[in-house]
Amino acid sequence: MRLTLVLAGLLLTSLVATPAATAVPRCAPVTVPGAAHQEQSCLDDLTTTGTLVSGHTVQADWAGLTSAGLPAPSGVPGVQVDGYFPDTSTTNTAHGWNHDAQFVLRLPEKWNGGLVVSGSPGVRRQYANDRAIGDQVIAAGYAFAATDKGNTGADFFTDGRRPGDALTEWNDRVTQLTIAAKLAAARHYGRFPSRTIAAGLSNGGYLVRWQLENRAWLYDGGVDWEGTLWRENGPNLFTFLPPALAAYPAYVAGSEQAHQAILDAGFAPGSEFLWAYHDQVYWGLTQRIYRSEVDPAFTGDDATYDYASRPASVKHAVERISLTGRIGKPLLTLHGTLDTLLPISRDSDVYQGLIAAQGRASLQRYYRIEGGNHVDGLVDVYPDELRPIGPCFRTAFTTLESWLGGTRPPASATIPRPANTSPADLARTCSLTP
């Protein structure tokens, strides 16, 4: 795959110097360089309003990531290409292909000249960003490309030959798709994208961070929606999830000491109403599958996992995917203060410090969204306690557009929940100015 990327990069360089061609018909054939298989569809609507009806998205892939009130655009005709790059793993069963490194590329008829590239959150498939990210950017005229990251599902860790391989592949696959999508868009529209933005949430946000640190030349900027922080010496998932798992049963039994242990692990005071759900759905599963990826030799109870005492080989596996904060292009970061999977104090607060330590603070704006959780699905269950981040992402995206156009964005800040604002209004609007 690395040779493919080098060749694509050379082709990319030659294409930049090619004069723009005339526009081509909307349904003209599209070629995605490097794809082992692709299928093209000419659609009346590339947003989820249309693709749900036509069968060109999978609602289960994005279920629970957004609140019900997030506005849904419609009426964006164009071309969709589904396909996959060469790969040897088979965790992604979409389309009956049983083939990983699947992607989706959407090319609107009325193109604004831009491209947005995204990796899926969690261990979901390539359609996971369709509602949270794809709808907005497609409606604005951007081409949109998304990848399954090269492996999917709760058994993603079975991919690769050595610890960390499955996770390092995620970064390679985003780079691969970015190059291929730039070339495909240029061939389709007759000119090279004038702006390329990386955008993602959770693991997808991590991918935005990594790309802007390591492949900044491919992008103009990025929006990081509570990206996962990986650090060889912590913090990381293995430094805050095991203490929460270990203390939660005693907390339920009424132990104040256990309550304090979960707070000390990094989870925010006031997030207690979310702990039962996250203990049942997220904490244990997340710890197990990621620990299986970087430390398959561990055979104990994951609630007792002590990352600090594990062998150097485990730290090396994490080091392979670690972030440094050395971003090379503008980045807007959003994170909810009540995030109960990736606690803000152990994630984006730390990442902001890393960026500053690298002398790159001027390239980041960081907005802490008061009342935001890790995903917006629970907002509909707790409308008076939680605030959706989806509308804030949409504001952040347009803010990044303005920043790239020369308008300085609002200063980094904690964004309070507006007083006397209904949950319905919060589902539609968000200001990044306190």
C-alpha positions as CSV (number, residue, x, y, z in Angstrom):
1,M,0.0,0.0,0.0
2,R,2.8,2.4,0.7
3,L,4.1,2.1,-2.9
4,T,0.6,2.8,-4.1
5,L,0.6,6.0,-2.0
6,V,4.0,7.1,-3.4
7,L,2.8,6.6,-7.0
8,A,-0.5,8.4,-6.2
9,G,1.5,11.3,-4.8
10,L,3.6,11.5,-7.9
11,L,0.4,11.5,-10.0
12,L,-1.1,14.1,-7.8
13,T,1.9,16.4,-8.3
14,S,1.6,16.1,-12.1
15,L,-2.1,16.7,-12.0
16,V,-1.7,20.0,-10.1
17,A,0.2,21.4,-13.0
18,T,-2.4,20.4,-15.5
19,P,-4.7,23.2,-16.8
20,A,-8.4,22.9,-15.7
21,A,-10.5,21.0,-18.2
22,T,-14.1,21.8,-19.1
23,A,-16.9,20.6,-16.9
24,V,-18.2,17.0,-17.5
25,P,-21.8,15.7,-17.2
26,R,-22.9,14.8,-13.6
27,C,-23.1,11.1,-14.3
28,A,-19.9,10.7,-16.3
29,P,-17.8,7.7,-15.3
30,V,-15.7,8.2,-12.2
31,T,-12.4,6.4,-11.6
32,V,-11.0,6.1,-8.1
33,P,-7.2,5.5,-8.4
34,G,-6.0,2.5,-6.6
35,A,-9.4,1.0,-6.0
36,A,-9.7,-2.8,-6.4
37,H,-13.4,-2.5,-6.9
38,Q,-15.9,0.3,-7.3
39,E,-19.6,0.7,-8.2
40,Q,-21.0,4.0,-9.3
41,S,-24.6,5.4,-8.9
42,C,-26.1,8.5,-10.3
43,L,-28.4,9.9,-7.5
44,D,-31.0,12.6,-7.2
45,D,-30.0,13.2,-3.6
46,L,-26.6,12.5,-2.0
47,T,-27.8,13.5,1.6
48,T,-29.2,10.9,4.0
49,T,-32.7,12.2,3.2
50,G,-32.2,10.7,-0.3
51,T,-29.7,7.9,0.3
52,L,-32.0,6.3,3.0
53,V,-34.7,5.9,0.3
54,S,-32.4,4.8,-2.5
55,G,-30.4,2.4,-0.3
56,H,-27.1,4.2,-0.6
57,T,-26.4,4.6,3.1
58,V,-26.8,2.3,6.1
59,Q,-28.6,3.9,8.9
60,A,-27.3,1.4,11.5
61,D,-23.8,2.7,10.8
62,W,-24.7,6.1,12.1
63,A,-27.4,5.3,14.6
64,G,-27.0,7.0,18.0
65,L,-24.4,9.5,16.9
66,T,-26.7,12.5,16.4
67,S,-29.8,13.9,18.1
68,A,-33.1,13.5,16.5
69,G,-33.5,17.3,16.1
70,L,-30.3,17.8,14.0
71,P,-31.5,19.4,10.7
72,A,-31.5,17.2,7.7
73,P,-30.8,18.8,4.3
74,S,-32.0,17.3,1.0
75,G,-32.0,17.7,-2.7
76,V,-28.3,17.5,-3.6
77,P,-27.9,15.5,-6.9
78,G,-24.7,13.9,-7.9
79,V,-22.6,10.7,-8.1
80,Q,-21.8,8.2,-5.4
81,V,-19.0,5.7,-5.7
82,D,-18.8,2.7,-3.4
83,G,-15.7,0.5,-3.4
84,Y,-12.7,-0.9,-1.7
85,F,-8.9,-0.7,-1.9
86,P,-6.8,-3.8,-1.9
87,D,-6.7,-5.4,1.6
88,T,-6.4,-8.9,3.1
89,S,-8.9,-8.5,6.1
90,T,-12.6,-9.2,5.9
91,T,-14.3,-7.6,8.9
92,N,-16.5,-5.3,6.8
93,T,-19.5,-7.2,5.4
94,A,-21.2,-4.2,3.7
95,H,-22.5,-5.0,0.3
96,G,-21.8,-8.6,0.9
97,W,-18.2,-7.9,-0.2
98,N,-16.6,-9.2,3.1
99,H,-13.7,-6.9,2.3
100,D,-12.1,-4.2,4.4
101,A,-10.7,-0.8,3.2
102,Q,-14.2,0.1,1.9
103,F,-14.9,3.7,1.1
104,V,-17.7,5.9,-0.2
105,L,-17.1,9.0,-2.4
106,R,-19.9,11.5,-3.1
107,L,-19.5,14.1,-5.9
108,P,-22.3,16.7,-6.0
109,E,-23.4,18.2,-9.3
110,K,-23.0,21.7,-8.0
111,W,-19.5,21.6,-6.6
112,N,-18.0,24.4,-4.5
113,G,-14.4,23.2,-5.3
114,G,-13.8,21.6,-1.9
115,L,-13.3,18.1,-0.5
116,V,-14.0,16.8,2.9
117,V,-12.4,13.5,4.0
118,S,-13.3,11.5,7.1
119,G,-12.6,8.3,8.9
120,S,-15.3,6.5,10.8
121,P,-15.8,6.9,14.5
122,G,-15.5,4.0,16.9
123,V,-15.2,0.8,14.9
124,R,-18.0,1.6,12.6
125,R,-18.1,1.4,8.8
126,Q,-17.7,3.9,6.1
127,Y,-21.3,5.3,6.3
128,A,-21.0,6.3,10.0
129,N,-20.3,9.9,9.2
130,D,-23.2,10.4,6.7
131,R,-25.5,12.1,9.1
132,A,-23.2,14.0,11.5
133,I,-20.7,15.3,8.8
134,G,-21.6,14.2,5.3
135,D,-25.0,15.9,5.2
136,Q,-23.7,19.3,6.0
137,V,-20.7,19.4,3.8
138,I,-22.5,17.8,0.8
139,A,-25.3,20.3,1.1
140,A,-22.7,23.1,1.1
141,G,-21.3,21.8,-2.2
142,Y,-18.3,19.8,-1.0
143,A,-17.3,16.4,-2.4
144,F,-17.2,14.0,0.5
145,A,-15.1,10.8,1.0
146,A,-15.2,8.4,4.0
147,T,-13.4,5.2,4.9
148,D,-14.0,2.3,7.2
149,K,-10.3,2.7,8.2
150,G,-9.3,-0.7,7.0
151,N,-11.0,-2.8,9.7
152,T,-14.3,-2.7,11.6
153,G,-16.3,-4.1,14.4
154,A,-15.5,-5.5,17.8
155,D,-13.0,-7.9,16.4
156,F,-11.0,-5.2,14.5
157,F,-7.9,-6.2,16.5
158,T,-7.7,-9.5,14.7
159,D,-6.3,-7.6,11.7
160,G,-2.5,-7.2,11.3
161,R,0.4,-9.3,12.3
162,R,1.8,-7.4,15.4
163,P,0.3,-5.3,18.1
164,G,-0.8,-1.9,16.9
165,D,-1.0,-2.9,13.2
166,A,-4.8,-2.5,13.0
167,L,-4.6,1.0,14.4
168,T,-1.7,2.2,12.3
169,E,-3.7,1.1,9.3
170,W,-6.4,3.6,10.1
171,N,-4.0,6.4,9.5
172,D,-2.7,4.9,6.2
173,R,-6.2,4.4,4.9
174,V,-7.2,8.0,5.5
175,T,-4.1,9.2,3.6
176,Q,-4.8,6.7,0.8
177,L,-8.4,7.9,0.5
178,T,-7.5,11.6,0.6
179,I,-5.1,11.2,-2.3
180,A,-7.5,9.0,-4.3
181,A,-10.4,11.3,-3.7
182,K,-8.4,14.4,-4.8
183,L,-7.5,12.6,-8.1
184,A,-11.0,11.3,-8.6
185,A,-12.6,14.7,-8.1
186,A,-10.1,16.4,-10.4
187,R,-10.8,14.0,-13.1
188,H,-14.6,14.3,-12.6
189,Y,-14.8,18.0,-12.4
190,G,-11.8,18.9,-14.6
191,R,-10.0,20.8,-11.8
192,F,-8.2,20.0,-8.6
193,P,-9.9,20.6,-5.3
194,S,-9.1,24.2,-4.1
195,R,-9.6,23.2,-0.5
196,T,-9.4,19.9,1.4
197,I,-10.6,19.5,5.0
198,A,-10.3,16.6,7.3
199,A,-13.2,16.1,9.7
200,G,-14.2,13.4,12.2
201,L,-15.5,12.5,15.6
202,S,-14.1,10.2,18.3
203,N,-11.7,7.9,16.5
204,G,-12.4,10.0,13.4
205,G,-11.3,13.1,15.3
206,Y,-8.0,11.2,16.3
207,L,-7.5,10.7,12.6
208,V,-7.9,14.4,11.9
209,R,-5.3,15.1,14.5
210,W,-2.8,12.5,13.2
211,Q,-3.2,13.6,9.6
212,L,-2.6,17.3,10.4
213,E,0.5,16.3,12.4
214,N,1.9,13.8,9.8
215,R,0.3,14.5,6.4
216,A,-0.4,18.3,6.7
217,W,0.6,18.8,3.1
218,L,-2.6,17.0,2.0
219,Y,-5.0,19.4,3.8
220,D,-5.9,23.0,4.4
221,G,-7.3,22.4,7.8
222,G,-9.4,20.1,10.0
223,V,-12.3,19.9,12.5
224,D,-11.7,17.5,15.4
225,W,-14.8,16.4,17.2
226,E,-13.5,15.0,20.5
227,G,-10.8,12.9,19.0
228,T,-9.2,10.0,20.9
229,L,-5.9,10.9,22.5
230,W,-3.2,8.3,22.4
231,R,0.0,8.9,24.4
232,E,2.7,6.3,25.0
233,N,3.0,7.4,28.7
234,G,-0.6,8.4,29.0
235,P,-3.1,9.6,29.3
236,N,-4.9,7.1,27.1
237,L,-7.8,4.7,27.3
238,F,-5.8,2.3,29.4
239,T,-5.1,4.9,32.1
240,F,-8.7,6.0,32.8
241,L,-11.1,3.2,31.8
242,P,-9.7,0.4,34.2
243,P,-10.1,2.6,37.3
244,A,-13.7,3.4,36.3
245,L,-14.5,-0.3,35.6
246,A,-12.9,-1.4,38.9
247,A,-14.7,1.2,41.0
248,Y,-18.1,1.2,39.4
249,P,-19.7,-1.8,41.3
250,A,-18.7,-0.4,44.6
251,Y,-20.0,3.0,43.6
252,V,-23.4,1.5,42.8
253,A,-23.3,0.0,46.3
254,G,-22.9,3.4,47.8
255,S,-19.2,3.7,48.3
256,E,-18.0,7.3,48.4
257,Q,-14.4,6.1,48.0
258,A,-15.4,4.4,44.7
259,H,-17.2,7.5,43.6
260,Q,-14.1,9.6,44.2
261,A,-12.0,6.9,42.4
262,I,-14.0,7.4,39.2
263,L,-13.7,11.2,39.5
264,D,-10.0,10.8,40.0
265,A,-9.8,8.7,36.9
266,G,-10.9,11.9,35.0
267,F,-14.7,11.6,34.7
268,A,-16.4,14.9,35.3
269,P,-18.4,15.8,38.4
270,G,-22.0,16.0,37.3
271,S,-21.7,13.2,34.8
272,E,-22.8,10.5,37.3
273,F,-26.2,10.2,35.6
274,L,-24.4,8.8,32.6
275,W,-22.2,6.3,34.3
276,A,-24.6,3.4,34.4
277,Y,-25.2,3.5,30.6
278,H,-21.5,3.9,29.8
279,D,-20.5,1.1,32.2
280,Q,-23.0,-1.2,30.4
281,V,-22.3,-0.1,26.8
282,Y,-18.9,1.5,26.5
283,W,-16.3,1.2,29.2
284,G,-15.8,-2.6,29.3
285,L,-16.1,-3.3,25.6
286,T,-13.8,-0.4,24.7
287,Q,-11.2,-1.4,27.2
288,R,-11.3,-5.0,26.1
289,I,-11.0,-4.6,22.3
290,Y,-8.3,-1.9,22.4
291,R,-6.3,-3.7,25.0
292,S,-6.6,-6.8,22.8
293,E,-5.0,-4.8,20.0
294,V,-2.0,-3.4,21.8
295,D,-1.6,-6.0,24.6
296,P,-2.9,-9.4,23.4
297,A,-0.7,-11.3,26.0
298,F,-2.7,-9.9,28.9
299,T,-5.1,-12.6,30.3
300,G,-6.5,-11.0,33.4
301,D,-9.7,-9.0,34.2
302,D,-9.6,-5.7,32.2
303,A,-10.9,-3.9,35.3
304,T,-7.6,-4.7,36.9
305,Y,-5.4,-3.7,34.0
306,D,-2.4,-1.7,35.0
307,Y,-1.0,0.0,31.9
308,A,2.0,1.4,33.7
309,S,3.3,-2.1,34.7
310,R,2.9,-3.7,31.3
311,P,6.0,-4.6,29.2
312,A,7.8,-2.1,27.0
313,S,6.4,-3.8,23.9
314,V,2.9,-2.6,24.9
315,K,4.1,1.0,25.2
316,H,5.8,0.6,21.8
317,A,2.5,-0.5,20.3
318,V,0.8,2.7,21.6
319,E,3.8,4.8,20.6
320,R,3.2,3.8,17.0
321,I,-0.2,5.7,17.1
322,S,0.6,8.4,19.6
323,L,0.0,12.1,19.0
324,T,2.5,14.9,19.6
325,G,0.5,18.1,19.0
326,R,2.8,19.1,16.2
327,I,-0.1,20.1,13.8
328,G,0.8,21.8,10.5
329,K,-2.6,23.3,9.5
330,P,-5.4,25.1,11.3
331,L,-7.5,22.8,13.6
332,L,-10.7,23.4,15.4
333,T,-11.4,21.0,18.3
334,L,-14.7,20.4,20.0
335,H,-15.2,18.4,23.2
336,G,-18.1,18.0,25.6
337,T,-17.5,18.7,29.3
338,L,-19.6,15.7,30.2
339,D,-17.9,13.2,27.8
340,T,-18.2,10.0,29.7
341,L,-16.1,7.8,27.4
342,L,-13.2,10.1,26.7
343,P,-13.2,12.5,29.7
344,I,-12.3,16.0,28.6
345,S,-9.7,16.4,31.3
346,R,-7.7,13.4,30.0
347,D,-8.2,14.1,26.3
348,S,-8.7,17.4,24.6
349,D,-7.5,19.5,27.5
350,V,-4.3,17.6,27.3
351,Y,-4.1,17.8,23.6
352,Q,-4.4,21.6,23.7
353,G,-1.4,21.6,26.0
354,L,0.6,19.4,23.6
355,I,-0.1,21.7,20.7
356,A,0.9,24.7,22.8
357,A,4.1,22.9,23.9
358,Q,5.0,22.4,20.2
359,G,4.6,26.1,19.6
360,R,1.5,25.6,17.4
361,A,-1.2,27.2,19.6
362,S,-1.9,29.8,16.9
363,L,-3.1,26.9,14.7
364,Q,-5.7,25.7,17.0
365,R,-9.0,26.9,18.5
366,Y,-10.5,24.7,21.2
367,Y,-14.1,24.9,22.2
368,R,-15.3,23.1,25.4
369,I,-19.0,22.5,25.0
370,E,-20.7,22.7,28.3
371,G,-23.1,19.7,28.8
372,G,-21.8,17.8,25.7
373,N,-21.4,14.0,25.9
374,H,-19.3,11.8,23.7
375,V,-22.1,11.2,21.2
376,D,-25.4,13.0,20.8
377,G,-27.7,10.0,20.9
378,L,-28.4,10.4,24.6
379,V,-29.4,14.0,24.2
380,D,-32.9,12.8,23.4
381,V,-33.0,10.9,26.7
382,Y,-31.6,13.7,28.8
383,P,-32.6,16.9,26.9
384,D,-32.4,19.1,30.0
385,E,-29.0,17.8,31.1
386,L,-27.1,17.3,27.8
387,R,-26.4,19.6,24.9
388,P,-25.8,18.2,21.4
389,I,-22.4,18.9,19.8
390,G,-23.7,18.2,16.2
391,P,-24.8,21.8,15.7
392,C,-21.5,23.1,17.2
393,F,-19.6,20.9,14.6
394,R,-21.6,22.6,11.9
395,T,-20.7,26.1,13.2
396,A,-17.1,25.0,13.7
397,F,-16.9,23.8,10.1
398,T,-18.2,27.2,8.7
399,T,-15.8,28.9,11.2
400,L,-12.9,26.9,9.7
401,E,-14.0,27.9,6.2
402,S,-13.9,31.6,7.3
403,W,-10.5,31.1,9.0
404,L,-9.1,29.6,5.8
405,G,-10.5,32.6,4.0
406,G,-8.7,35.1,6.3
407,T,-11.2,35.7,9.1
408,R,-9.8,34.9,12.6
409,P,-12.1,32.5,14.6
410,P,-13.3,33.2,18.1
411,A,-10.8,32.6,20.8
412,S,-10.7,29.2,22.5
413,A,-13.3,29.0,25.2
414,T,-15.7,27.0,27.3
415,I,-19.1,27.5,25.6
416,P,-21.8,27.6,28.2
417,R,-25.3,26.2,27.6
418,P,-27.4,29.3,26.6
419,A,-29.9,30.3,29.2
420,N,-33.6,30.1,28.3
421,T,-32.9,28.1,25.2
422,S,-35.1,25.1,24.4
423,P,-33.7,21.6,23.6
424,A,-35.2,22.0,20.2
425,D,-33.2,25.2,19.5
426,L,-30.0,23.6,20.9
427,A,-30.5,20.8,18.4
428,R,-30.3,23.3,15.5
429,T,-28.0,26.1,16.5
430,C,-24.7,26.7,18.3
431,S,-22.5,29.8,18.8
432,L,-18.8,29.4,19.5
433,T,-18.7,32.7,21.2
434,P,-19.4,32.5,25.0
